[in-house]
Amino acid sequence: MSAVILYAGTAILLIWSFRKDRQKTRQGLKKAWKAFENILPQFLFILLLIGFILAMLDETVISRLLGRQSGLTGMAIAALIGSVTLIPGFIAFPLAASLLAAGAGYGQIAMFLTTLMMVGIVTLPLEATYFGKRLAVARNVYAFIYAVVSSLILGALL
């Protein structure tokens, strides 16, 4: 139901924008299409990769590796995967939902998502270039500590 409301609201605002200034609205739509074209290959690759992974790993394997009973080992696996993976949020959250449906634990998924969004092992050299090595490392260490603490709390509560 909320998707229908969002689509309807978007359509209404697009019509309003088109009536207000046709040229700017067309330019905006062209920019949006170009952005969509630029992200589409990465998006499709990640969707295919996730599909293959979920097809190869059945619920028992996912549950064994990332299930609630996997405990700290599952948390460590999730932290490692999340820290070194570079996946955009709009892909990561549906993936997390799929993993939860396949038997993963809440704490493990919280660890995966938090480290994925906040810890950047792959992007650390680039971050160090702009912010300095000390600040980049400190930010990643603090983000990792936060991920561990918050995931342990969520795992215990849920």
OpenMM code with the backbone's topology and positions (N, CA, C; nanometers):
from openmm import Vec3, app, unit

residues = "MET SER ALA VAL ILE LEU TYR ALA GLY THR ALA ILE LEU LEU ILE TRP SER PHE ARG LYS ASP ARG GLN LYS THR ARG GLN GLY LEU LYS LYS ALA TRP LYS ALA PHE GLU ASN ILE LEU PRO GLN PHE LEU PHE ILE LEU LEU LEU ILE GLY PHE ILE LEU ALA MET LEU ASP GLU THR VAL ILE SER ARG LEU LEU GLY ARG GLN SER GLY LEU THR GLY MET ALA ILE ALA ALA LEU ILE GLY SER VAL THR LEU ILE PRO GLY PHE ILE ALA PHE PRO LEU ALA ALA SER LEU LEU ALA ALA GLY ALA GLY TYR GLY GLN ILE ALA MET PHE LEU THR THR LEU MET MET VAL GLY ILE VAL THR LEU PRO LEU GLU ALA THR TYR PHE GLY LYS ARG LEU ALA VAL ALA ARG ASN VAL TYR ALA PHE ILE TYR ALA VAL VAL SER SER LEU ILE LEU GLY ALA LEU LEU".split()
positions = [
    Vec3(0.0830, -0.1196, 0.0000),
    Vec3(0.0000, 0.0000, 0.0000),
    Vec3(0.0872, 0.1257, 0.0000),
    Vec3(0.1953, 0.1243, 0.0792),
    Vec3(0.2793, 0.2435, 0.0862),
    Vec3(0.3501, 0.2682, -0.0464),
    Vec3(0.3798, 0.1625, -0.1227),
    Vec3(0.4423, 0.1795, -0.2542),
    Vec3(0.3471, 0.2534, -0.3478),
    Vec3(0.2196, 0.2211, -0.3415),
    Vec3(0.1202, 0.2876, -0.4257),
    Vec3(0.1148, 0.4367, -0.3919),
    Vec3(0.1190, 0.4678, -0.2638),
    Vec3(0.1161, 0.6077, -0.2206),
    Vec3(0.2409, 0.6810, -0.2702),
    Vec3(0.3566, 0.6168, -0.2583),
    Vec3(0.4800, 0.6811, -0.3056),
    Vec3(0.4775, 0.7030, -0.4567),
    Vec3(0.4338, 0.6040, -0.5329),
    Vec3(0.4261, 0.6187, -0.6783),
    Vec3(0.3255, 0.7270, -0.7177),
    Vec3(0.2111, 0.7281, -0.6517),
    Vec3(0.1101, 0.8297, -0.6815),
    Vec3(0.1624, 0.9692, -0.6479),
    Vec3(0.2266, 0.9819, -0.5338),
    Vec3(0.2849, 1.1113, -0.4957),
    Vec3(0.3911, 1.1563, -0.5934),
    Vec3(0.4734, 1.0633, -0.6381),
    Vec3(0.5773, 1.0959, -0.7365),
    Vec3(0.5150, 1.1409, -0.8673),
    Vec3(0.4124, 1.0704, -0.9123),
    Vec3(0.3449, 1.1073, -1.0370),
    Vec3(0.2819, 1.2460, -1.0271),
    Vec3(0.2193, 1.2738, -0.9156),
    Vec3(0.1563, 1.4055, -0.8958),
    Vec3(0.2620, 1.5154, -0.8963),
    Vec3(0.3717, 1.4930, -0.8259),
    Vec3(0.4781, 1.5935, -0.8225),
    Vec3(0.5447, 1.6098, -0.9589),
    Vec3(0.5573, 1.5029, -1.0341),
    Vec3(0.6145, 1.5114, -1.1688),
    Vec3(0.5243, 1.5929, -1.2607),
    Vec3(0.3950, 1.5688, -1.2539),
    Vec3(0.2992, 1.6466, -1.3343),
    Vec3(0.3047, 1.7935, -1.2939),
    Vec3(0.3090, 1.8195, -1.1653),
    Vec3(0.3174, 1.9576, -1.1158),
    Vec3(0.4457, 2.0250, -1.1657),
    Vec3(0.5572, 1.9535, -1.1588),
    Vec3(0.6842, 2.0071, -1.2065),
    Vec3(0.6792, 2.0321, -1.3573),
    Vec3(0.6191, 1.9404, -1.4305),
    Vec3(0.6091, 1.9551, -1.5760),
    Vec3(0.5270, 2.0782, -1.6132),
    Vec3(0.4209, 2.1015, -1.5399),
    Vec3(0.3372, 2.2201, -1.5659),
    Vec3(0.4104, 2.3490, -1.5276),
    Vec3(0.4905, 2.3428, -1.4238),
    Vec3(0.5614, 2.4617, -1.3766),
    Vec3(0.6729, 2.5012, -1.4728),
    Vec3(0.7550, 2.4017, -1.5162),
    Vec3(0.8661, 2.4311, -1.6071),
    Vec3(0.9000, 2.3043, -1.6853),
    Vec3(0.8503, 2.2965, -1.8075),
    Vec3(0.8680, 2.1771, -1.8903),
    Vec3(1.0156, 2.1485, -1.9168),
    Vec3(1.0927, 2.2524, -1.9470),
    Vec3(1.2331, 2.2345, -1.9846),
    Vec3(1.3146, 2.1774, -1.8683),
    Vec3(1.2989, 2.2338, -1.7497),
    Vec3(1.3736, 2.1844, -1.6337),
    Vec3(1.3319, 2.0421, -1.5974),
    Vec3(1.2049, 2.0125, -1.6102),
    Vec3(1.1571, 1.8777, -1.5803),
    Vec3(1.2162, 1.7772, -1.6783),
    Vec3(1.2201, 1.8129, -1.8061),
    Vec3(1.2819, 1.7239, -1.9053),
    Vec3(1.4304, 1.7033, -1.8752),
    Vec3(1.4997, 1.8120, -1.8398),
    Vec3(1.6413, 1.8008, -1.8055),
    Vec3(1.6615, 1.7095, -1.6851),
    Vec3(1.5759, 1.7255, -1.5850),
    Vec3(1.5840, 1.6410, -1.4660),
    Vec3(1.5596, 1.4944, -1.4977),
    Vec3(1.4617, 1.4683, -1.5826),
    Vec3(1.4327, 1.3305, -1.6218),
    Vec3(1.5473, 1.2709, -1.7032),
    Vec3(1.6099, 1.3521, -1.7894),
    Vec3(1.7255, 1.3041, -1.8662),
    Vec3(1.8420, 1.2704, -1.7738),
    Vec3(1.8676, 1.3550, -1.6732),
    Vec3(1.9746, 1.3281, -1.5768),
    Vec3(1.9450, 1.2021, -1.4976),
    Vec3(1.8203, 1.1862, -1.4576),
    Vec3(1.7818, 1.0666, -1.3825),
    Vec3(1.8005, 0.9416, -1.4678),
    Vec3(1.7650, 0.9489, -1.5951),
    Vec3(1.7821, 0.8339, -1.6841),
    Vec3(1.9290, 0.8001, -1.7007),
    Vec3(2.0150, 0.9018, -1.7163),
    Vec3(2.1593, 0.8779, -1.7287),
    Vec3(2.2136, 0.8120, -1.6019),
    Vec3(2.1707, 0.8594, -1.4867),
    Vec3(2.2144, 0.7993, -1.3601),
    Vec3(2.1694, 0.6546, -1.3520),
    Vec3(2.0471, 0.6275, -1.3953),
    Vec3(1.9946, 0.4907, -1.3970),
    Vec3(2.0769, 0.4024, -1.4907),
    Vec3(2.1084, 0.4537, -1.6088),
    Vec3(2.1907, 0.3779, -1.7031),
    Vec3(2.3292, 0.3482, -1.6472),
    Vec3(2.3865, 0.4422, -1.5730),
    Vec3(2.5197, 0.4226, -1.5156),
    Vec3(2.5208, 0.3167, -1.4064),
    Vec3(2.4147, 0.3093, -1.3286),
    Vec3(2.4130, 0.2164, -1.2158),
    Vec3(2.3559, 0.0802, -1.2548),
    Vec3(2.2856, 0.0711, -1.3662),
    Vec3(2.2189, -0.0531, -1.4049),
    Vec3(2.3131, -0.1729, -1.4186),
    Vec3(2.4292, -0.1616, -1.4848),
    Vec3(2.5158, -0.2802, -1.4952),
    Vec3(2.5617, -0.3332, -1.3593),
    Vec3(2.5994, -0.2442, -1.2682),
    Vec3(2.6412, -0.2873, -1.1339),
    Vec3(2.5244, -0.3505, -1.0605),
    Vec3(2.4091, -0.2896, -1.0718),
    Vec3(2.2892, -0.3383, -1.0054),
    Vec3(2.2551, -0.4786, -1.0534),
    Vec3(2.2558, -0.5005, -1.1847),
    Vec3(2.2237, -0.6325, -1.2401),
    Vec3(2.3269, -0.7369, -1.2005),
    Vec3(2.4551, -0.6983, -1.2020),
    Vec3(2.5601, -0.7917, -1.1613),
    Vec3(2.5404, -0.8355, -1.0165),
    Vec3(2.5134, -0.7416, -0.9291),
    Vec3(2.4965, -0.7745, -0.7874),
    Vec3(2.3715, -0.8599, -0.7676),
    Vec3(2.2630, -0.8283, -0.8391),
    Vec3(2.1427, -0.9108, -0.8280),
    Vec3(2.1685, -1.0537, -0.8746),
    Vec3(2.2403, -1.0684, -0.9858),
    Vec3(2.2743, -1.2023, -1.0332),
    Vec3(2.3631, -1.2754, -0.9334),
    Vec3(2.4614, -1.2059, -0.8791),
    Vec3(2.5506, -1.2655, -0.7801),
    Vec3(2.4736, -1.3118, -0.6571),
    Vec3(2.3852, -1.2274, -0.6076),
    Vec3(2.3039, -1.2637, -0.4912),
    Vec3(2.2152, -1.3835, -0.5246),
    Vec3(2.1561, -1.3823, -0.6436),
    Vec3(2.0725, -1.4951, -0.6854),
    Vec3(2.1492, -1.6261, -0.6893),
    Vec3(2.2705, -1.6219, -0.7451),
    Vec3(2.3528, -1.7431, -0.7507),
    Vec3(2.3920, -1.7897, -0.6107),
    Vec3(2.4293, -1.6963, -0.5265),
    Vec3(2.4698, -1.7329, -0.3901),
    Vec3(2.3526, -1.7958, -0.3156),
    Vec3(2.2352, -1.7335, -0.3250),
    Vec3(2.1185, -1.7880, -0.2548),
    Vec3(2.0738, -1.9213, -0.3157),
    Vec3(2.0980, -1.9400, -0.4462),
    Vec3(2.0620, -2.0669, -0.5092),
    Vec3(2.1574, -2.1776, -0.4666),
    Vec3(2.2852, -2.1445, -0.4488),
    Vec3(2.3848, -2.2459, -0.4108),
    Vec3(2.3798, -2.2790, -0.2621),
    Vec3(2.3510, -2.1795, -0.1812),
    Vec3(2.3459, -2.2018, -0.0374),
    Vec3(2.2012, -2.2231, 0.0042),
    Vec3(2.1706, -2.3402, 0.0512),
    Vec3(2.0345, -2.3648, 0.0958),
    Vec3(2.0165, -2.3117, 0.2380),
    Vec3(1.8935, -2.3212, 0.2861),
    Vec3(1.8599, -2.2638, 0.4162),
    Vec3(1.9416, -2.3241, 0.5300),
    Vec3(1.9746, -2.4509, 0.5205),
    Vec3(2.0495, -2.5129, 0.6304),
    Vec3(2.1918, -2.4580, 0.6374),
    Vec3(2.2547, -2.4341, 0.5220),
    Vec3(2.3901, -2.3782, 0.5226),
    Vec3(2.3884, -2.2359, 0.5757),
    Vec3(2.2948, -2.1546, 0.5271),
    Vec3(2.2843, -2.0163, 0.5748),
    Vec3(2.2551, -2.0148, 0.7235),
    Vec3(2.1649, -2.1009, 0.7668),
    Vec3(2.1306, -2.1075, 0.9086),
    Vec3(2.2504, -2.1519, 0.9924),
    Vec3(2.3300, -2.2459, 0.9399),
    Vec3(2.4475, -2.2928, 1.0135),
    Vec3(2.5546, -2.1834, 1.0231),
    Vec3(2.5758, -2.1113, 0.9131),
    Vec3(2.6803, -2.0088, 0.9108),
    Vec3(2.6387, -1.8781, 0.9778),
    Vec3(2.5133, -1.8357, 0.9554),
    Vec3(2.4695, -1.7053, 1.0036),
    Vec3(2.3460, -1.7116, 1.0928),
    Vec3(2.3034, -1.8288, 1.1302),
    Vec3(2.1850, -1.8420, 1.2139),
    Vec3(2.2108, -1.7975, 1.3566),
    Vec3(2.1045, -1.7855, 1.4315),
    Vec3(2.1156, -1.7414, 1.5708),
    Vec3(2.2063, -1.8339, 1.6512),
    Vec3(2.1997, -1.9641, 1.6237),
    Vec3(2.2799, -2.0612, 1.6969),
    Vec3(2.4274, -2.0575, 1.6562),
    Vec3(2.4618, -1.9868, 1.5488),
    Vec3(2.6026, -1.9774, 1.5085),
    Vec3(2.6829, -1.8903, 1.6033),
    Vec3(2.6129, -1.8092, 1.6825),
    Vec3(2.6759, -1.7305, 1.7877),
    Vec3(2.7853, -1.6369, 1.7396),
    Vec3(2.8949, -1.6346, 1.8155),
    Vec3(3.0044, -1.5427, 1.7853),
    Vec3(3.0755, -1.5780, 1.6547),
    Vec3(3.0773, -1.7052, 1.6188),
    Vec3(3.1377, -1.7439, 1.4912),
    Vec3(3.0586, -1.6839, 1.3750),
    Vec3(2.9276, -1.6910, 1.3821),
    Vec3(2.8423, -1.6313, 1.2797),
    Vec3(2.8577, -1.4802, 1.2754),
    Vec3(2.8719, -1.4202, 1.3942),
    Vec3(2.8943, -1.2748, 1.4008),
    Vec3(3.0265, -1.2390, 1.3337),
    Vec3(3.1299, -1.3193, 1.3586),
    Vec3(3.2611, -1.2923, 1.2993),
    Vec3(3.2560, -1.3074, 1.1472),
    Vec3(3.1860, -1.4090, 1.0995),
    Vec3(3.1718, -1.4281, 0.9546),
    Vec3(3.0991, -1.3090, 0.8937),
    Vec3(2.9894, -1.2679, 0.9572),
    Vec3(2.9119, -1.1533, 0.9074),
    Vec3(2.9952, -1.0253, 0.9100),
    Vec3(3.0749, -1.0076, 1.0163),
    Vec3(3.1592, -0.8877, 1.0271),
    Vec3(3.2656, -0.8857, 0.9181),
    Vec3(3.3257, -1.0002, 0.8927),
    Vec3(3.4286, -1.0087, 0.7896),
    Vec3(3.3709, -0.9803, 0.6516),
    Vec3(3.2593, -1.0437, 0.6200),
    Vec3(3.1967, -1.0234, 0.4893),
    Vec3(3.1522, -0.8779, 0.4740),
    Vec3(3.0894, -0.8234, 0.5768),
    Vec3(3.0418, -0.6852, 0.5695),
    Vec3(3.1536, -0.5831, 0.5597),
    Vec3(3.2659, -0.6094, 0.6262),
    Vec3(3.3767, -0.5141, 0.6272),
    Vec3(3.4496, -0.5053, 0.4941),
    Vec3(3.4533, -0.6131, 0.4206),
    Vec3(3.5303, -0.6143, 0.2958),
    Vec3(3.4429, -0.6075, 0.1706),
    Vec3(3.3122, -0.6071, 0.1868),
    Vec3(3.2220, -0.6054, 0.0730),
    Vec3(3.1801, -0.4624, 0.0426),
    Vec3(3.1662, -0.4341, -0.0838),
    Vec3(3.1237, -0.3017, -0.1272),
    Vec3(2.9923, -0.3171, -0.2035),
    Vec3(2.8806, -0.3088, -0.1300),
    Vec3(2.7479, -0.3246, -0.1887),
    Vec3(2.6651, -0.2026, -0.1494),
    Vec3(2.5943, -0.1423, -0.2440),
    Vec3(2.5092, -0.0286, -0.2081),
    Vec3(2.3927, -0.0719, -0.1193),
    Vec3(2.3438, 0.0219, -0.0400),
    Vec3(2.2363, -0.0069, 0.0546),
    Vec3(2.1102, -0.0604, -0.0091),
    Vec3(2.0751, -0.0106, -0.1280),
    Vec3(1.9519, -0.0565, -0.1902),
    Vec3(1.9602, -0.2018, -0.2347),
    Vec3(2.0806, -0.2587, -0.2371),
    Vec3(2.0970, -0.4014, -0.2641),
    Vec3(2.1120, -0.4768, -0.1321),
    Vec3(2.1829, -0.4168, -0.0377),
    Vec3(2.2143, -0.4840, 0.0875),
    Vec3(2.0897, -0.5145, 0.1711),
    Vec3(1.9963, -0.4227, 0.1769),
    Vec3(1.8802, -0.4443, 0.2619),
    Vec3(1.7882, -0.5551, 0.2098),
    Vec3(1.7588, -0.5613, 0.0794),
    Vec3(1.6832, -0.6786, 0.0303),
    Vec3(1.7602, -0.8097, 0.0492),
    Vec3(1.8927, -0.8054, 0.0322),
    Vec3(1.9740, -0.9247, 0.0565),
    Vec3(1.9605, -0.9685, 0.2020),
    Vec3(1.9651, -0.8727, 0.2944),
    Vec3(1.9504, -0.9045, 0.4365),
    Vec3(1.8135, -0.9666, 0.4642),
    Vec3(1.7105, -0.9143, 0.4008),
    Vec3(1.5765, -0.9712, 0.4184),
    Vec3(1.5718, -1.1151, 0.3667),
    Vec3(1.6371, -1.1395, 0.2542),
    Vec3(1.6417, -1.2756, 0.1993),
    Vec3(1.7167, -1.3695, 0.2927),
    Vec3(1.8269, -1.3223, 0.3486),
    Vec3(1.9047, -1.4044, 0.4418),
    Vec3(1.8262, -1.4331, 0.5695),
    Vec3(1.7534, -1.3337, 0.6188),
    Vec3(1.6687, -1.3563, 0.7367),
    Vec3(1.5618, -1.4616, 0.7063),
    Vec3(1.5003, -1.4509, 0.5896),
    Vec3(1.3986, -1.5492, 0.5513),
    Vec3(1.4579, -1.6884, 0.5359),
    Vec3(1.5878, -1.6949, 0.5026),
    Vec3(1.6545, -1.8239, 0.4847),
    Vec3(1.7097, -1.8798, 0.6156),
    Vec3(1.6911, -1.8089, 0.7258),
    Vec3(1.7308, -1.8635, 0.8553),
    Vec3(1.8449, -1.7936, 0.9254),
    Vec3(1.8928, -1.6820, 0.8733),
    Vec3(2.0002, -1.6091, 0.9407),
    Vec3(1.9461, -1.5421, 1.0668),
    Vec3(2.0333, -1.5181, 1.1624),
    Vec3(1.9938, -1.4547, 1.2877),
    Vec3(1.9944, -1.3030, 1.2778),
    Vec3(1.9154, -1.2397, 1.3633),
    Vec3(1.9063, -1.0936, 1.3623),
    Vec3(2.0396, -1.0281, 1.3987),
    Vec3(2.1063, -1.0807, 1.4971),
    Vec3(2.2348, -1.0237, 1.5367),
    Vec3(2.3382, -1.0343, 1.4258),
    Vec3(2.3398, -1.1469, 1.3577),
    Vec3(2.4353, -1.1682, 1.2498),
    Vec3(2.4055, -1.0745, 1.1318),
    Vec3(2.2791, -1.0584, 1.0999),
    Vec3(2.2421, -0.9681, 0.9909),
    Vec3(2.2685, -0.8233, 1.0300),
    Vec3(2.2439, -0.7892, 1.1552),
    Vec3(2.2769, -0.6535, 1.2008),
    Vec3(2.4268, -0.6293, 1.1892),
    Vec3(2.5069, -0.7293, 1.2228),
    Vec3(2.6519, -0.7170, 1.2106),
    Vec3(2.6914, -0.6981, 1.0642),
    Vec3(2.6339, -0.7788, 0.9761),
    Vec3(2.6641, -0.7678, 0.8339),
    Vec3(2.6296, -0.6293, 0.7804),
    Vec3(2.5075, -0.5831, 0.8078),
    Vec3(2.4644, -0.4538, 0.7549),
    Vec3(2.5428, -0.3373, 0.8151),
    Vec3(2.5672, -0.3418, 0.9440),
    Vec3(2.6378, -0.2314, 1.0082),
    Vec3(2.7813, -0.2217, 0.9595),
    Vec3(2.8503, -0.3339, 0.9504),
    Vec3(2.9873, -0.3287, 0.9002),
    Vec3(2.9887, -0.2939, 0.7516),
    Vec3(2.8905, -0.3403, 0.6779),
    Vec3(2.8827, -0.3100, 0.5358),
    Vec3(2.8688, -0.1596, 0.5121),
    Vec3(2.7848, -0.0947, 0.5909),
    Vec3(2.7586, 0.0472, 0.5714),
    Vec3(2.8634, 0.1372, 0.6373),
    Vec3(2.9262, 0.0915, 0.7439),
    Vec3(3.0126, 0.1809, 0.8213),
    Vec3(3.1616, 0.1509, 0.8129),
    Vec3(3.1988, 0.0270, 0.7898),
    Vec3(3.3403, -0.0112, 0.7874),
    Vec3(3.3802, -0.0292, 0.6414),
    Vec3(3.4908, 0.0314, 0.6037),
    Vec3(3.5331, 0.0245, 0.4644),
    Vec3(3.6765, -0.0197, 0.4490),
    Vec3(3.7016, -0.1489, 0.4576),
    Vec3(3.8377, -0.2003, 0.4380),
    Vec3(3.8816, -0.1760, 0.2935),
    Vec3(3.7922, -0.2000, 0.1989),
    Vec3(3.8251, -0.1828, 0.0573),
    Vec3(3.8507, -0.0360, 0.0237),
    Vec3(3.7744, 0.0523, 0.0839),
    Vec3(3.7863, 0.1947, 0.0531),
    Vec3(3.8824, 0.2686, 0.1464),
    Vec3(3.9477, 0.1969, 0.2360),
    Vec3(4.0386, 0.2610, 0.3324),
    Vec3(4.1511, 0.3398, 0.2657),
    Vec3(4.2183, 0.2889, 0.1630),
    Vec3(4.3239, 0.3694, 0.1003),
    Vec3(4.2725, 0.5025, 0.0432),
    Vec3(4.1563, 0.5007, -0.0181),
    Vec3(4.0989, 0.6231, -0.0716),
    Vec3(4.0618, 0.7193, 0.0409),
    Vec3(4.0023, 0.6669, 0.1448),
    Vec3(3.9649, 0.7485, 0.2604),
    Vec3(4.0888, 0.8085, 0.3259),
    Vec3(4.1965, 0.7311, 0.3359),
    Vec3(4.3212, 0.7798, 0.3950),
    Vec3(4.3813, 0.8919, 0.3115),
    Vec3(4.3647, 0.8852, 0.1812),
    Vec3(4.4162, 0.9902, 0.0930),
    Vec3(4.3494, 1.1240, 0.1227),
    Vec3(4.2198, 1.1220, 0.1465),
    Vec3(4.1455, 1.2464, 0.1681),
    Vec3(4.1470, 1.2943, 0.3124),
    Vec3(4.1430, 1.2025, 0.4069),
    Vec3(4.1299, 1.2410, 0.5477),
    Vec3(4.2544, 1.2148, 0.6310),
    Vec3(4.3504, 1.1490, 0.5736),
    Vec3(4.4697, 1.1116, 0.6485),
    Vec3(4.4557, 0.9701, 0.7022),
    Vec3(4.5696, 0.9025, 0.7116),
    Vec3(4.5689, 0.7620, 0.7525),
    Vec3(4.5161, 0.7445, 0.8949),
    Vec3(4.5603, 0.8302, 0.9848),
    Vec3(4.5212, 0.8174, 1.1248),
    Vec3(4.3698, 0.8310, 1.1432),
    Vec3(4.3101, 0.9338, 1.0821),
    Vec3(4.1665, 0.9553, 1.0949),
    Vec3(4.0876, 0.8427, 1.0273),
    Vec3(4.1324, 0.7989, 0.9108),
    Vec3(4.0618, 0.6928, 0.8391),
    Vec3(4.0618, 0.5627, 0.9189),
    Vec3(4.1769, 0.5270, 0.9740),
    Vec3(4.1860, 0.4043, 1.0536),
    Vec3(4.1016, 0.4179, 1.1807),
    Vec3(4.1113, 0.5327, 1.2468),
    Vec3(4.0335, 0.5539, 1.3700),
    Vec3(3.8837, 0.5453, 1.3419),
    Vec3(3.8381, 0.6062, 1.2331),
    Vec3(3.6963, 0.6016, 1.2002),
    Vec3(3.6502, 0.4585, 1.1757),
    Vec3(3.7299, 0.3816, 1.1059),
    Vec3(3.6937, 0.2426, 1.0783),
    Vec3(3.6959, 0.1573, 1.2045),
    Vec3(3.7923, 0.1794, 1.2917),
    Vec3(3.7989, 0.1043, 1.4180),
    Vec3(3.6767, 0.1364, 1.5044),
    Vec3(3.6441, 0.2663, 1.5179),
    Vec3(3.5268, 0.3038, 1.5983),
    Vec3(3.3977, 0.2510, 1.5362),
    Vec3(3.3887, 0.2537, 1.4042),
    Vec3(3.2710, 0.2005, 1.3367),
    Vec3(3.2586, 0.0501, 1.3611),
    Vec3(3.3714, -0.0200, 1.3597),
    Vec3(3.3682, -0.1641, 1.3842),
    Vec3(3.3259, -0.1937, 1.5285),
    Vec3(3.3791, -0.1177, 1.6235),
    Vec3(3.3394, -0.1361, 1.7639),
    Vec3(3.1900, -0.1119, 1.7803),
    Vec3(3.1403, -0.0055, 1.7175),
    Vec3(2.9967, 0.0226, 1.7236),
    Vec3(2.9169, -0.0932, 1.6640),
    Vec3(2.9623, -0.1464, 1.5513),
    Vec3(2.8929, -0.2570, 1.4862),
    Vec3(2.8862, -0.3789, 1.5778),
    Vec3(2.9961, -0.4095, 1.6434),
    Vec3(3.0001, -0.5253, 1.7332),
    Vec3(2.9048, -0.5053, 1.8505),
    Vec3(2.9137, -0.3910, 1.9155),
    Vec3(2.8304, -0.3652, 2.0343),
    Vec3(2.6818, -0.3646, 1.9965),
    Vec3(2.6471, -0.2897, 1.8921),
    Vec3(2.5055, -0.2802, 1.8553),
    Vec3(2.4503, -0.4150, 1.8080),
    Vec3(2.5307, -0.4920, 1.7378),
    Vec3(2.4842, -0.6220, 1.6903),
    Vec3(2.4668, -0.7215, 1.8040),
    Vec3(2.5554, -0.7176, 1.9003),
    Vec3(2.5400, -0.8050, 2.0177),
    Vec3(2.4124, -0.7692, 2.0944),
    Vec3(2.3857, -0.6404, 2.1075),
    Vec3(2.2638, -0.5966, 2.1772),
    Vec3(2.1405, -0.6423, 2.0992),
    Vec3(2.1396, -0.6180, 1.9669),
    Vec3(2.0257, -0.6599, 1.8856),
    Vec3(2.0074, -0.8119, 1.8879),
    Vec3(2.1185, -0.8845, 1.8796),
    Vec3(2.1110, -1.0299, 1.8847),
    Vec3(2.0524, -1.0803, 2.0154),
    Vec3(2.0855, -1.0130, 2.1242),
    Vec3(2.0325, -1.0526, 2.2544),
    Vec3(1.8863, -1.0157, 2.2698),
    Vec3(1.8460, -0.9010, 2.2154),
    Vec3(1.7082, -0.8545, 2.2292),
    Vec3(1.6117, -0.9258, 2.1358),
    Vec3(1.6578, -0.9561, 2.0160),
    Vec3(1.5666, -1.0170, 1.9176),
    Vec3(1.5962, -1.1637, 1.9107),
] * unit.nanometer
topology = app.Topology()
chain = topology.addChain("A")
for resn in residues:
    res = topology.addResidue(resn, chain)
    for name in ("N", "CA", "C"):
        topology.addAtom(name, app.Element.getBySymbol(name[0]), res)
